[in-house]
Amino acid sequence: MSLLQAGFLSDKDMQELNVIARRDPKKLSSILQTSFSTAPCPFDLALKMLRGAQNKKKPRSLCDYIVEALKKWTHENPHHDVPMSVKRQIVPIVCDFIKANSQALVFLFQVDKPNLTLVEEHIYRFNQAKDYTKMIFLIATLNLQCPAYTDQLVIPMLVQGENFLAEKYMQGSIGAQRRILPLIDTWLNAFPIEQFRNVSGAFIKHKSLRKLLSRWQEMFPLTDIDLPNLRRLKAVGQIRFFLQRYYRETSMSARALEDLVHKYINNERDIVQSVCKMVHGEFCDQHRARKLQQRYNRRHRGDTDSSVEVWSDSEDDLDAEYYLPLKVDFNRVLMVDSAEKLSACEQDLHNMEGFASSEEHKLIGFDAEWSNEELSLIQLAVFNKVFLVDVYTFRQMGQTNELAAFVGRLFKSKRLLKLAFGVGNDLMLLRREFKASMPDQPTNLLDVMKLRNANPRYQLLPEGNRQEPVDHCGKKLTGLSRMVFQTLGKPLDKREQISDWERRPLHLKQAIYAATDAYCLLQVYEELDKRLTESGAETKNKSLFSISCEAPTADGKKQKKAQQTTTEASTSSSKHEPISVRDFRVMCDVMLGDLCMTLRNLGMDATERDANTTIEECVEMAKAEGRHILTSDAPAYDAFCKGHTTREMCTKLKQDDESNDQALYVINKFQLQITDTDIFSRCQLCNRDKFFILMGHDMDRVHRRKLALESQQQPEPCEEILETMNCGGGEAKSADVTSHLRMNDLVVVSFTDDDRQTEVALKLDSPLPPVDRLFFCCSSCGKIYWKGGHLSEIRQTFANVVVKSK
C-alpha cells in the first residue's frame, strides 16, 4: 500500500482495506495511523476511505476503524484545519453511517466551524429535497433548535406526517416543546388549513393528532404548559365511556356515575356543554341533561346551593337480594389509613393462633382497586374481618415506605396463603408501585381463576348444568362474578367496580363492594375445597393449590384444541418455506403481551407494540425492522391492512385463544423450525439474545458481595473484574463477549451494536438455586436465568414442534 501511505487511494487499496477490516483489525489500525500521519490532508484521505467503505451501517466495519484512527490523529495534532471543500463533501454523506460514527464525523470534520453557514446551507438544502432525516440529524447533533427552524421547517414537516422526526427534533429542546405542543393543541379545535395550503401533502387526522399529542404530553412532561383542548377531549371521552356503562350496559351504579362525571367536568363550561349534548343526544335522557345544565348554571352564578343530584336520586336497591351479600358484619370492615392501624392490621394477619401445625396456612383474600393505573386501595380479608388498606391516603401523607415494607412481607410470607383472581395485572402494577419490596415471584399465592380449568375429574365446577349464568338484566356473567355464581349460587354486584376510588371518605356501597370482592374468595375456596374432599379417592393428597399449579397441557381438551390449531395453521402455510425461528421477527399488537413472552421463550425476536403509537407509526417501525405484525383485534387488523400495509405483513389471531395456542398457530402458519437450543435463547423481559454467563461458584461470590453491600457496614472496595464465559454451541443462550462484571458494585458493562457502552445492575432480588449450574445474566436488563423445571415444561407444551438440535 505504498500509494496509500503517500496519501493516495486506488480502488485496489480500497478493496484490500475492506478485507483487512474483517480479518486483521490490529493491522488495519496500524495502516490507518501511518496513512493519516503521512498524508498531505488526512481529512481528504479519510473522506475517500469512508466513501469506499463497505457495511457502513454495521458495527466494527472499516468505518469504525477510520473514525478511531482519525480521532487519535486529531488528538495528537490539535492545531489543524479542515478544507472547506472536504467539509462540503462530508455533510451530504454524514448520515450514511451508524449514529455514533455520524455524530463523531460532524465534530471531527468541524462542519460548524468557523461558523454555521455551511450547516445552515445544507439544512435548507435537505429540506428542499425532503430529506428530513439528514436535516433533523444535523440540527439535533449540533443543538441548533431555534424558533426559526421550528416554524419554517419542523411544523410544515409535522403537517406532512413526519411525526417521528419532529419528535427527535423536540427531544433536545424545551423551547421547541413549548412551541409545538400548545400549537398542536389549537389544531385539535380547528386546523388552519389555509395556513398550510402551500405545503405539499398536508393532511391531518383529528384522531391521530389527539393520540400523538397525548403521547408527547407523557414524553415531555412540562408542568407549566396547559393543553386545554386535549384535556377537554380526554375528559369528554372518559365521561362518554362512563355513560355507556351506565345507560347501555347497566354495569355502573348511579352514585359512581355521579361522582366520576363531576370529577372529570371539573367545573369547566365547555365540558359541561359537551356532556349535556351527549346525554341528550346519544343517550336520549333529556331530563338529566337539563338537571346537569341546571346544576352548573347555579354554580357559575355563585349559588351556594348548587349540589343538584343528577343521577343519584334514581338509585334503586330493588335488585340487591339478587347479588351475593357481604357475609361478615360491616362493623368488621376496617379502614387502614395510618401507620398505627397498618401495624395492627399486620399483627392480626400474621397471628397464627389456632394453627397447631407449622404446615398449616392462614387464608387471606386479596384484591386491589386502581384509579388511572395508580393503586388506591388494597383489600385483605380473613374469616372474621376485612381490612381496606388506604394506599391513596398513605401516598398523600408521604408514608409509602411503611406500606411498601408491609406489602413485601405479605407476599413473601410462607404461612399466609393469598387468594386472588386473575392477579397478573395486579402484580405487575404492584411491582411498579413498590419496586424495592415486591418480590418477582410471590410466595404461596393461589390464583383462583386457574381452578376454572382444573381437570373435570376433580369435580370442582361440574359441567352438568349447561345453562349460561346471567345477571338480573340477562347479561352474561364473566370473571369472578361468574365463578362466585357457579360456587355460591349468587353473582357479585360489580356496579361499583368503576367508581372514584380516590374519593375520601368512600361511600357505603364502595366499601361494601371492596370488602365483598376480597371476602368472597375465602367463601369460594372453602366451597371448592369441600367439593374436592367429597370428589373421591382420585383426589387423595391433592390440594387446591397443587391443582392450580398443574400444567394446562394436562387437560385433554387443551391438547385437542392445540392439535386443531396446528392443523388449521398448517393448511394455510403451504406457500411458506421453512425458516429458523431465530430468523423470524414479529411485532405483537397491544393485548398480546403473553404471546410476546411465549414467542421470546421459543427464541423468536418479538417486540410488543406501545399502546401510545398510532397504526401508521407501528407499520413504519415494523417495515424498518422487518417484522410481521400479529394482532387479535379485528378493527386493528383492518386498519393495518387498509392503506398501511399488505395482508402478507399482518396476521389476525383468534382473540379467545390462549397464548400457547396462538404461538402454535404462528409456528405452523409460517413453518418455523424450532430446536431445543432455541428455547429460552432470549430474555423474556427485554428481548435481548446476549448474556453475561457465570459459573455457580462465581455467582455464589456475587451473592455474598450483594449481602455485604446491603449490610450496615460499608464493605471494602473491590477492583476485581469478571469476564463472561463462552459456552460455545452447547447452550441456548449466547455469551455477550463484549461484557464484563464489576464486582465492586455488581454492574454488568457491555457494548451495544452501535458501540455504545451500557451498564446495568444485576437483579438479585429472588432467591437463587444451588450453585451447581451456570447462571445467565441479561446484559441489557440484568435479569438472571438458570436451568430449572420451566425448561421441561415448555418442551412438553411444544413437544410437537420442537426438534432436537444436531
N, C-alpha and C positions, 0 to 999 in steps of 0.2 A: 504494500500500500504506500509506495513512495509518493505518488501523486497526492494522496490524501494528506500525508504529513506535510506536504508543501502547500496545503490549503486548497487543493483542487479535489474534485469528486466526480468520478466516472460512474456510469451505470453498473459496471462490473464491481467497483468498490462498494456500491450501494447493496448489491445482491450479497456480497461477501459479509457486509456488516449485519444484515438481517439473519444470515446463517449463524454467525458468531454469537449474536444475541441469544439464540436458542441453545447453543451448545457450550459456550465458554464465556460466561458473564465477566469473569475476572480479566480475561484477555481483552474483552471489549472495553472495559473501563480504562485499562491502560492505553489502548489505542486512542480513545476519545480524549483523554487528558493530554497525551502527546500532540494530537492533532490541533486541539484548541490552543496549546502553548505556542505552536509554530506557525499557525495560520495568520495571514495578514489581517483578516477580520473574522474572529471566531463566531460572531453572530451570523454573518453571511453563510459560513460553513454549516452552522447548526441549523439554519433555515433550510438549506438544501437537504440535509440529512432528514429533517422532520418531514419534508415533503415526500421523500422516497421511502420512509419507514413503513413497514407492514404492521398490521394489527394495532392501529393507533388507539383503538378503544379498549384494548386488553391490558391488564396489569402485567408488569415485568416484561414489557416489549422493548424494542430498541428505543422508543420514545422516552421511557423511564430512565434509561442509562444516559441518554443525551441530556436530559434535564438535570440529572445528578451531576454529570461532568461539568455542565455549564454553570451550575451553582457553585461548584468548587472553584472554577476558574474566576468567576466574578468576586468570590470571597478573597482570593489571592491577589486579584487586580481590582481594587475598589474604585480606582480612578479610570473610568473608561466611558466611552460614548458609543451609542448605537446609531449607525447611519439612518437617516430618515427614510431612505429607500428601502432598507430592511424592515423598519417598523411598518411601513405601508403594506409590505407583503405578508407580515406575520399576522396582522389583525384579522384579515378575512378567513384565515385557517385556524385561528386560535381555539375555536370550539370543536375542532375535529378530534380532540384527544380526551382522555378521561379527565374528570373535573379537576383533580389535584394538579395534573400537569398543565391544564389550561390556565388555571389561576397562577401557577408559578411562571409560565411564559409571559403573562401580562406584565409581571413585575421585572422579570429578567431582561426583557426587551425594552423596558421603560417606556411603554406606549403612552403614558400620561405625562411624560416629561419632554421638554421643559414646560409645556402647558398642555391643556386638554383639547387643543384644536384638532389633532388627528383623531382622537377618540370621538369627539362630537361629530366630526365629518362622517365617520363610519356608522355611528349610531343612527343618524338620519338616513344614510345610505341603506342600512339594513331595514329601516322602517319602510322606505320606498319599495324595497324588494320583498316586503312582507316576510323577511327572515327574522321573525320576532325572537327566536331562541337566542341568536347571537346578540341581538340588541339588548335584551334583558340581562344576558350574561355579562356584557361589558359594564352596564350600569350598576348591577348588583356587586360585581367584583371590586369595582373602584368606589362603591358607595356614593354614586352620583345622583341618587334620587333627589328630585327637586320639584317645586310646583310646576315649572315649565314642562318638564318631561311627563309629569303626572297628567297634566291637562292635554298636552299636544300629542303624546304618544300612547300612554298606557290606557287612558279612558276610551279613546276610539278603538284600541285593540280589545278592550274588555267588551265593547258593544259587538264586536265580531266573534265573540265566544271564546277568546283566548284566556279563559279563567285561570288555568294552571300557571301560566307565565305572569299574569297580573299578581297572582298570589306570591310568586317568587320575588317580584319587584317589591311588594309591601313588606316582606319578611324582615328586611333590613332597615325599614324607615317608619318610625312612628308618625312622622308628618304625612307620609303617603296614606297610612291607615286612617288618620284623622280626616283626610280629604276624601278618600274613596268610599269608606263605609257610609257616612252620612249622605253622600251623593246617591249611592245605590238605594238607600232608604227612601229618598224622594222619588226615585223611579218606581218604587212599589205603589205609590199613589197615582202617578201619571208619568209615563215615559215620554221625554221630549223628542219625539221622532223627527221634528223639523230641525233640531239642532244637529242631528247626525245624518241628514239626508245625503250629504256628500260622501259618507263613509260607505264603501262597498261592502256588501254582505252584512250590513247592520240588521240584527234581528234579536229580539229579547223575548223570552218566555217568562211570563209573570211567575209561574210556579217554580221554575228553575232558579229564577233570580232570588226568590224568597229562601229557597234551600241553600243557595250559595251564600247569601248574607248571614243566615243562621250559623253556617259552618265557620265563616270568617269571624263572626262575633265571638265564638268559642275559642278560635285560634288566636285572635288578637284581643284579649280582654281589657279594653281601655275603659276604665271606670268613669272617666269624665265625658264619654261620648253617649249621647242619647239617640236611640233609633226608634222614634215614636211609631212609625208606620209598621215596622217589623213587630214591635211589642203589641200593637193593636191586632195585627193579623194572627199572631200566636195566641193571644187571649181569646179572640173570637173563634178560632179553630178549636181550641180546647173546650170552650163552652158548647160549641156545636156537638162535640163528642159526648159531653155530659147530657145534653138534651136528647141526643139519640138514645143513650142508655135508659133515660127516664121514660120517654114517650113511646119509643118503638120497641125496645127490648124489655121494658119494665124490670130492669135489673139494678135499679138505683132508687134509694129512698128519697122522698120529697125533702126531708131535712138535710140530707147530704147534698142534694142538688142546690138547695137554697144557699148553704154555706159556700160552696165552690163557685157558684155564679157570681156572688157578691165579692168574693176574694179576687177573681180574675177581672171583674169590671173595674175595681179599684177606683170608683168614683170618677171615671173618665167618660165624658159625654159622648164621644164618638163611638166608644164600645157599647154604651147603653143603647144608642140608636141602632147599631147593627144587630144587637141581641134582640131588641124589641121587634125588628123586622123579621128576624129569623123565627122567633116564637110565633109570630102572627102568620107569616107566610109558609115556612117549611113545616111547622108542626101544628098549624091551624088552631092555635089557642089564643083567640083574641082577648079573652077575659084576663089571662095572666100577662099578656103583653101590655095591656092597659094598666094593670096594677104595678108592673115593673117600671113603666114610664112615670106613673104617679109617685112612686117611692122616691125616684131620683129627682123629679121636679121639686118635691118638697125639700130634699136635701140641698139642692142648689139654691133654693130661696132662703136657706138658713133655718128652716123649720126644725125645732128641737124634737118634734115627734115625727121622725121620718122612718121609723122601723116598721114599715108595712111588710107583712109576710106575704110573699108572692106564691110560694108553693107549699110551705109548711102547714098552712091552715087546712090543707087537704089530707094530712097524714092519717092513714087508715090502718088500724091494727086488727081488722076482722079476720085476717088470714094467719094471725100469729100462731094459732093452735096447729097449723099445718106443719110448722118447722120444729126442728129439734130444740128443746129448751135448754138453758144452762142448768146443769144438774146441781152444781154447787151453789150455796146461798150467796147472793150478790154481796152481802157484807163480808164475805171471804175473798172478794176480788180486791186486791191491794195495789194501790198506785205506788211505785217506787221512784221517787223523784229527788232523793238526796243521798249523800254518801252514807249516812246512818241507816237509812232504810235499805240501801243496797247491801250493806254489811249484814243486816238482819235477814234479808232475803237469801243471801248466800249461805248463811249459817243454817237456815231452815232447809234449803235444798240439799245440803250435804249432811244433814242429820240422818244417820243410818240406824236410829233407834228402832228396834223391832226386826232388824235384819240380822239373824243369828250367824249366817254363813258369810264368809268373805267373798263367796262366789255369787251371791245374790246381787241383783241390780235394782236400783230405785228408778222407777219410770218418771220421765219428765216430758210433758207435751210441749213442743216448741213451735212457735210461729213468729212472724215479723211483719210489720206494716211499714210501707215506704211512701214518701211523698217526693215526687220528681227525682226518683232514684237516690234519695237521701233517707237513711234509716231514721224512723220516727219513734217506733215502739217495738219492744221485744216482749212476747207473751210466753211465760213459763208456768205450766200447770202441773201440780201434784194432786193426789186424790182428794185432799181436803181444802185446797185453796188455789188461787191463780194470782200470779204476780204480773203486773203490767209495768215493765221497766221503761221509764220515760226517757228515751235516748235524746229526744228533741230538747227537753229541759236541761239535761246534763250538758248538751252541746252549748246551749245558750249561757249556762253558768261557767263554761270553760273547765268542766270536770270530767272530760272524756278519758283521762289516763286511768282513773279508778275503774271506770266502766270497761275499758279495753282489757284490763287485767282480769276483771270478773268474767268477761266473755271467754277469754283464753283458758282460764281454769275450768270453766263449764265444759268446753268442748274437748279438753284434754283428760277429763275425769274418766277413770275406768269403772267406777262404781255406779255412775249415772248413765242409764240407757235413755238417750234422747230420741224422742219420736217426732218425726216431721213428715210432711207430704210434699213431694215434688220440690226437694230442698236445693236443687242445683243452683238456681238463680240466686236464692237467698245466701248461699255460702259464698258465691262469687262477690256479691255486694258486701257481705260481712268482712271478707278478706280485704276489700278496698277500704272499708271504714276502719278496721282495726288491723292494720298491716303487720305491726310488730308482734301482736299477741295471738292472732288467729292461726291455728295450725293448718298446714296444707291438707292433711287428712284427719278429720275429727275422729276421736275415739268413741266407739260404741254409739254410733248414730244409725238409726234404723229409718230408712225412707219407706213409709207405709205404702206409698204408691207402687213400689215394686211387688208388693204382695198381690196386686191385681193380676199379675202374670204368673202367679205360682202354679205349679203343676196341678191339674184337676184332681189328682189322686188325694191331695191334701184336703179337698172339700172346704176350702176357705170361703170361696164365693161360688156356690153351686150354680150350674148353668141350666137348671131345670126350668126356671122362670124366664121365658123369652120376652116378656113384656118390657118395653123400653121405659125406664124410670123418667118421669117428667115432674115439673113443679106445678104449683096451683094454677098457672096460666097455660099449661100444656107445653111448656118449653122443655127441651131435652136437658137432663141434668148431666153435668160434666165434673171432672176433677174430684176434689174431696167431698163435695156435696153428694155426688153420685155414690161414692163408696160408703159414706155415712148412711145413705138411704138403703144400700144393699145389706148393711150390717145391723143398723139400729132401727130401721123402719121409717125414719123421717129424714128429710134433707136438711141442709143448713140454710139459714136465711143469709144470702150473700149480698143483700141490697146495701149494706154499709161498707162493702169492700172498697168501693171507690168513694171516698169521702175525704174531708180535710183533716188529715192526720197530724197537722201542725196546730190544729185548734186546741186551745187550752182555756178552761178545762174541756176534756172530751165530754160530749153529751152522752146521756144514759145509753142510748142504743149503740153508739160506737163502742163503749166499754163492754157492753154485753156481747156484741159481735166478736170483739177481740178476744175476750175470755173464752167464749164458746169454741172459737176456731182452734185454740190450743187444747182445751179440756176434752173435746170430742175425740182427740187422738188416743187419749187414755181409754175411753169407752170402746173405741174401735179395736184397739189392741186387746183389751180384756175379752171382747166377744170373739175375735179371731183365735185367740189362744184357747178359749173354751171349745171352739169348733175343732181346732187341731187336736186337742186331747180326746175328743169324742169320735174322731175320724177312724180310729182303729190302730192295729199293730204296725202298719206301714210307717207310721209317724214316730215310732219309738226312737228316743234320743234325738228327736228333731225339735227345733225351736223356731219361732217366727223369724228371729234374727238370722239363723242359718239358712232358712228358706229364702229370705230376701237376698242373701249373698250368692245363691246358686246362679250359675251362668245361664243367661237366657237361651243359649243353644240347646239346653237340656229339654226344652219344650218342643215336642214333635211338631206342633203347628208352626212354630217359627222355622224349623228346618224345611218343612214343606213349602212355606212361603219363600224362603231363600232359594230353594230349587226352582220355584216358579219364576222368581225374579231373574235367576240366571238364564233360564230358558228364553224368557222374553227379550233379555238383552242380547243373547247370542243370535237371535233371529234377526236383530237389526244391525249386527256388527259384521256382516259378511264382506262389506266393502272396505274394512279397515285391515291394514297389515299389522301383524303382531309387533308390539314395541315394548321396551322395558318400562316399568312403572316409573323409574327414575327420570326417564326422558319425556314424561307426560306432565304438563303443568296445567293447573286449574285455578280458577278464582271462584270461590263459593259465595253465593249471594247471602244477604242477611237472613237469619233464622236457620242457617245451615252450619252453625258453629260446631255441632257434634260430628257432622260428616267431615268437616275440615280436619278435625283432630284425628278421626279414624283414618282418613287418607294419608295424613302425615305418618301415622303409626305404620302404615303399609309401605312407606318410603316415597310417597308422591310429594312433589313440590306443590303445596296447596296454600293459598292465601285466602283470607276472608275479606269480603267487601266491607268497607267502612259505611255505616248506616248514613253518614252525612254526605257521601258522594252521590252525584247525580248519575243517571243512566249513561249520559254522554261521557262523563269522566271515567266511569267504570270501564266502558268499552275501550276508551283511549288507553287506559293502563293495561287492559288485557291484550290489546293488539301490540303495544310496545314490548310487553314481556312474553308474548307468545303463549297466552293462557286460554284455555277453554272455559267458558262460563257455565256454571251449574246453578240452577235455581229451582225452587219448588213452588213459586208463586206465578200463577197464570198471567195476571196483568204485567208483571215484571218481564216474563218470557216474551210476551207480545211486544213490549216496549224495546227489549233488546233486539228483537228480530226485525222490527219495523223501522227501517231507515237508519239504524245504527250499526248493524252487523248482519251476518247471514245465519241461517239455521244451523249450518255446519259448525259455527263457532259457539253455539249455545245449546244446552240440553235441559229439558224440563223433567224433573224427578217427581215421583209421587209424594205428595205432602204428608200423607199419613204413614208412610214407611219409616221404620227406624233407621238410624244412621248406618248400621251394618248392612241392611238390605239395599239402601241407596248406594253404598260403596260397591256391593256386589254387582249392581246394575251397571255402574260406570266401568268397572273392571271388564265385564263381559261385553259391553257395548263396543268398547274400543280395543278389545283383545289385548289387554295389558298383561305382560308377563311379570310375575312376582316370584322371587326366590326367597328362601328363608333368611338370606343375608340382607334383603331389602327391609325386612320388618324392623321397626324402631331405628332406622338409619337416620331419621331426622328428629329434631327437637319438637316435642308436642306444643310448646308454648310459642316459640319464635320462628319455627320452620327451618332453622339453620341445619346444615348437614356436616359441620365440622365440630370436633370435640377435643377438649384437653383430657388426656387419658392418664389415670393414676393407678399404680399398684395399691393393693389393700393396705400394706404396711405404711405407705406414704399417706394414704387417706387417714389412717389412724393418727399419724403425726399432725396432719392438718386439723383433725377434730380436737386434739389436745391443745393445739395453738389457739383454736377458736375459744375453748373454755378459758384459756389464760387471758385472752383479750377481753373476755366478758367478766373476769374476776375484778374484785375491788382494787387489787394492786396492779399497777401498770407493768406488763412484762418487759423483759429486755428486748431491745431492737434486734431483729433477725435479718441478716443480709442474704440469706440463702435463696437461691432461685431454683425451682424445679422445672425441668424440661418435660414436655409431653412424651409419652411412649408412642411408638409406631408399631401397631399390631399387625401390619400387613393386611392380607385379604381375608383373614380368618374371622374378623369381626364385622358386624353390620355397620357400626359407627366408625367413620373415618377420622383419623387424627388430624388436628389442625397444627400443621408443622410450624406455623408461624407463632404459636402460643407458648407462653411460659407462665408459671405461677410465682408471685411474690409471697414468700412465707411471712414477711413482716406484717402485711395487712390482709392476707388471703385474697388477693385480687389476681384474676387471670388477665394477662395482657396478650393481645393478638392484633393481627392486621387484616383489614377488610380487603376486598378485591381491588379497590382503588387505592390501596396502600396507605390507608388512614389507620392510625393506632387507636385501638379501643381498649377500655378497661372495664371489667365487670366483677363485682364481688360474688364469691361462691354462696349459693343458697344452702345453708346448713341448718335449716330450721327443723326438718323432720328427723327422727332417729334413723341412724344408718344400720344396715345389716352387718353380720360378721364380716371381717376384713379379708376373708379368703377368696377374693374375687377382684375383678377390675372395676373401676369407677370411671364414668364418662361424664365430664362437666361441659355443658354447652358453653362455648367461648363467646357467645353473643348475649345470653341472658343469665348464665350462671347456674341453671338448674342441673341437678346431679341425678344420673341414672345408673342402674346396675341390673344385672340379670336376676329375674325372680319369676314368680308364678304367672305374672302378666304375659310373659313371652309365650308360655304354653297355651294360655287362654286364647290369645289372638290367633295362634297357629291352628287351634282347634276350630275357632269360629270360621276361619277362611281356609279350612283344610282342602276344599275342592279346587281352589285356585292357586295355592302356593305350591311351588315345586322346589325340590332340593337343588342347591347350587352345585355346579360341577367342581 
